[in-house]
């Protein structure tokens, strides 16, 4: 239990309150070769050894993940607030800045779909087909969900499997986001920490002697196999072994930092402090309205108190020696100081998490120009900070995309036959319209300096796919050159005809 004392009031926070510092990455003392290039009995034995290592760490991660997910949805620590003094006035107000910051980050980075563009002059058609497949599979929506999982619990998981192309399903693969509280990726404890396998925990039930019995089933994915193992009464039984033909990990872990620490954990103390401040402010207002009456030199029983509450007035006796009086015990927090404290908490929270303020009134000055306002209100800083998330998310997404491309190349009618992960760049389409006039002027300056257009288009950050823009420019130039050549040839023909006519006339005149 956590206890706070503010002035004469004491507050206790009971219930489930835990301090979290990121999810624990599970390491096993194996290398990948131990799980793919051995006899099946040895592989199964190694997998069971990994499960024994995995179970206690996963249970800790699972508890923390569920706690953080509830916190995001509004089940926050202030709900456990208790008062020792006047416990009947105990407001519990949740100002869910946790939800607001997560939603802002999601929209800021992934409001528009990630678009894959070619990083060289090859396979342009296959890149377009890949983008269409991703659009059909609603990858953007699933990207936002997995990014939210990373912001809330520090990590997310994506499962990719092959799928036959037909009229009902146009893509040769399926994208599924795994439950973060039931999935783990196991890495080697050796140098490099290569990915060994992935484990999905499944709760199972079966009827035995008319009773429902529960047990845990583990689905383990290595690069070459899916192994299903039941765990009944601490006995492990291998149920099935299914080969994975593409020879690739089907599950990819997404994370934004090596510690797997979430946005909520970074700002949690400030989230709690804001909730407590708002709750105390509401308590203070209610206590002011329902002030305690103090009777001096007067005897009042419960019936008298009830009558006072009903009539709103009181009659007391007084003598010359003992003057009777009734007073209201009133004391209020300084609202200006409380608001300053609240603003200080909120500004600190937004700066730490890289979120812009709603206006410049929160203590940040800004000028009149668009760029000055963006800087003063924190959008420039937020844009820089979100770049870290972009880099990490892109790294994880490329791992998953590698599996997708292998699946497409394995299925003959996918129309993706030569595409490689090295042929692709991921473009996060955000803020391309910001400062467009400045960007276009800079682009014209680069063109006037004879900087090659492929470099100028890429560096200016005005286009989602600068390579495609450069190609269109080249096509337009070629088209214009052809038209010029056609016009030039026509003019040459006309001039030649005119010259021939002139020569003929001159010859006729000389003959006469």
Secondary structure in CASP SS format (residue, H / E / C, confidence):
PFRMAT SS
TARGET T0000
AUTHOR 0000-0000-0000
METHOD secondary structure of the structure
MODEL  1
X C 1.00
X E 1.00
X E 1.00
X E 1.00
X E 1.00
X E 1.00
X C 1.00
X C 1.00
X E 1.00
X E 1.00
X E 1.00
X E 1.00
X E 1.00
X C 1.00
X C 1.00
X C 1.00
X C 1.00
X C 1.00
X C 1.00
X C 1.00
X C 1.00
X C 1.00
X C 1.00
X C 1.00
X C 1.00
X E 1.00
X E 1.00
X E 1.00
X C 1.00
X C 1.00
X C 1.00
X C 1.00
X H 1.00
X H 1.00
X H 1.00
X H 1.00
X C 1.00
X C 1.00
X C 1.00
X H 1.00
X H 1.00
X H 1.00
X H 1.00
X H 1.00
X H 1.00
X H 1.00
X H 1.00
X H 1.00
X H 1.00
X H 1.00
X H 1.00
X H 1.00
X H 1.00
X H 1.00
X H 1.00
X H 1.00
X H 1.00
X H 1.00
X H 1.00
X H 1.00
X H 1.00
X H 1.00
X H 1.00
X H 1.00
X H 1.00
X H 1.00
X H 1.00
X H 1.00
X H 1.00
X H 1.00
X H 1.00
X H 1.00
X H 1.00
X C 1.00
X C 1.00
X C 1.00
X H 1.00
X H 1.00
X H 1.00
X H 1.00
X E 1.00
X E 1.00
X E 1.00
X C 1.00
X C 1.00
X C 1.00
X C 1.00
X C 1.00
X C 1.00
X C 1.00
X C 1.00
X C 1.00
X C 1.00
X C 1.00
X C 1.00
X C 1.00
X H 1.00
X H 1.00
X H 1.00
X H 1.00
X H 1.00
X H 1.00
X H 1.00
X H 1.00
X H 1.00
X H 1.00
X H 1.00
X H 1.00
X H 1.00
X H 1.00
X C 1.00
X C 1.00
X C 1.00
X C 1.00
X E 1.00
X E 1.00
X E 1.00
X E 1.00
X C 1.00
X C 1.00
X C 1.00
X C 1.00
X C 1.00
X H 1.00
X H 1.00
X H 1.00
X H 1.00
X H 1.00
X H 1.00
X H 1.00
X H 1.00
X H 1.00
X H 1.00
X H 1.00
X H 1.00
X H 1.00
X C 1.00
X C 1.00
X H 1.00
X H 1.00
X H 1.00
X H 1.00
X H 1.00
X H 1.00
X H 1.00
X H 1.00
X H 1.00
X H 1.00
X H 1.00
X H 1.00
X H 1.00
X H 1.00
X H 1.00
X C 1.00
X E 1.00
X E 1.00
X E 1.00
X E 1.00
X E 1.00
X E 1.00
X E 1.00
X E 1.00
X C 1.00
X C 1.00
X C 1.00
X C 1.00
X C 1.00
X C 1.00
X C 1.00
X C 1.00
X C 1.00
X C 1.00
X E 1.00
X E 1.00
X E 1.00
X E 1.00
X E 1.00
X E 1.00
X C 1.00
X C 1.00
X C 1.00
X C 1.00
X E 1.00
X E 1.00
X E 1.00
X E 1.00
X E 1.00
X E 1.00
X C 1.00
X C 1.00
X C 1.00
X C 1.00
X C 1.00
X C 1.00
X E 1.00
X E 1.00
X E 1.00
X E 1.00
X E 1.00
X E 1.00
X E 1.00
X E 1.00
X E 1.00
X E 1.00
X E 1.00
X E 1.00
X E 1.00
X E 1.00
X C 1.00
X C 1.00
X E 1.00
X E 1.00
X E 1.00
X E 1.00
X E 1.00
X E 1.00
X E 1.00
X E 1.00
X E 1.00
X E 1.00
X E 1.00
X C 1.00
X C 1.00
X C 1.00
X E 1.00
X E 1.00
X E 1.00
X E 1.00
X E 1.00
X E 1.00
X E 1.00
X E 1.00
X C 1.00
X C 1.00
X E 1.00
X E 1.00
X E 1.00
X E 1.00
X E 1.00
X E 1.00
X E 1.00
X E 1.00
X E 1.00
X C 1.00
X C 1.00
X C 1.00
X C 1.00
X C 1.00
X C 1.00
X C 1.00
X E 1.00
X E 1.00
X E 1.00
X E 1.00
X E 1.00
X C 1.00
X C 1.00
X C 1.00
X C 1.00
X C 1.00
X C 1.00
X C 1.00
X H 1.00
X H 1.00
X H 1.00
X H 1.00
X H 1.00
X H 1.00
X H 1.00
X H 1.00
X H 1.00
X H 1.00
X H 1.00
X H 1.00
X H 1.00
X H 1.00
X H 1.00
X H 1.00
X H 1.00
X H 1.00
X H 1.00
X H 1.00
X H 1.00
X H 1.00
X H 1.00
X H 1.00
X H 1.00
X H 1.00
X H 1.00
X C 1.00
X C 1.00
X E 1.00
X E 1.00
X E 1.00
X E 1.00
X E 1.00
X C 1.00
X C 1.00
X C 1.00
X C 1.00
X C 1.00
X H 1.00
X H 1.00
X H 1.00
X H 1.00
X H 1.00
X H 1.00
X H 1.00
X H 1.00
X H 1.00
X H 1.00
X C 1.00
X C 1.00
X C 1.00
X C 1.00
X C 1.00
X C 1.00
X C 1.00
X C 1.00
X C 1.00
X C 1.00
X C 1.00
X C 1.00
X C 1.00
X E 1.00
X E 1.00
X E 1.00
X E 1.00
X E 1.00
X C 1.00
X C 1.00
X C 1.00
X C 1.00
X C 1.00
X H 1.00
X H 1.00
X H 1.00
X H 1.00
X H 1.00
X H 1.00
X H 1.00
X H 1.00
X H 1.00
X H 1.00
X H 1.00
X H 1.00
X H 1.00
X H 1.00
X H 1.00
X H 1.00
X H 1.00
X H 1.00
X H 1.00
X C 1.00
X C 1.00
X C 1.00
X C 1.00
X C 1.00
X C 1.00
X H 1.00
X H 1.00
X H 1.00
X C 1.00
X C 1.00
X C 1.00
X C 1.00
X C 1.00
X C 1.00
X C 1.00
X H 1.00
X H 1.00
X H 1.00
X H 1.00
X H 1.00
X H 1.00
X H 1.00
X C 1.00
X C 1.00
X H 1.00
X H 1.00
X H 1.00
X H 1.00
X H 1.00
X H 1.00
X H 1.00
X H 1.00
X H 1.00
X H 1.00
X H 1.00
X H 1.00
X H 1.00
X H 1.00
X H 1.00
X H 1.00
X H 1.00
X H 1.00
X H 1.00
X H 1.00
X H 1.00
X H 1.00
X H 1.00
X H 1.00
X H 1.00
X H 1.00
X H 1.00
X H 1.00
X H 1.00
X H 1.00
X H 1.00
X H 1.00
X C 1.00
X H 1.00
X H 1.00
X H 1.00
X C 1.00
X C 1.00
X C 1.00
X C 1.00
X C 1.00
X C 1.00
X H 1.00
X H 1.00
X H 1.00
X E 1.00
X E 1.00
X E 1.00
X E 1.00
X C 1.00
X C 1.00
X C 1.00
X C 1.00
X C 1.00
X C 1.00
X C 1.00
X C 1.00
X H 1.00
X H 1.00
X H 1.00
X H 1.00
X H 1.00
X H 1.00
X H 1.00
X H 1.00
X H 1.00
X H 1.00
X H 1.00
X H 1.00
X H 1.00
X C 1.00
X C 1.00
X C 1.00
X C 1.00
X H 1.00
X H 1.00
X H 1.00
X H 1.00
X H 1.00
X H 1.00
X H 1.00
X C 1.00
X C 1.00
X C 1.00
X C 1.00
X C 1.00
X C 1.00
X H 1.00
X H 1.00
X H 1.00
X H 1.00
X H 1.00
X H 1.00
X H 1.00
X H 1.00
X H 1.00
X H 1.00
X H 1.00
X H 1.00
X H 1.00
X H 1.00
X H 1.00
X H 1.00
X H 1.00
X H 1.00
X H 1.00
X H 1.00
X H 1.00
X H 1.00
X H 1.00
X H 1.00
X H 1.00
X H 1.00
X H 1.00
X H 1.00
X H 1.00
X H 1.00
X H 1.00
X H 1.00
X H 1.00
X H 1.00
X H 1.00
X H 1.00
X H 1.00
X H 1.00
X H 1.00
X H 1.00
X H 1.00
X H 1.00
X H 1.00
X H 1.00
X H 1.00
X H 1.00
X C 1.00
END
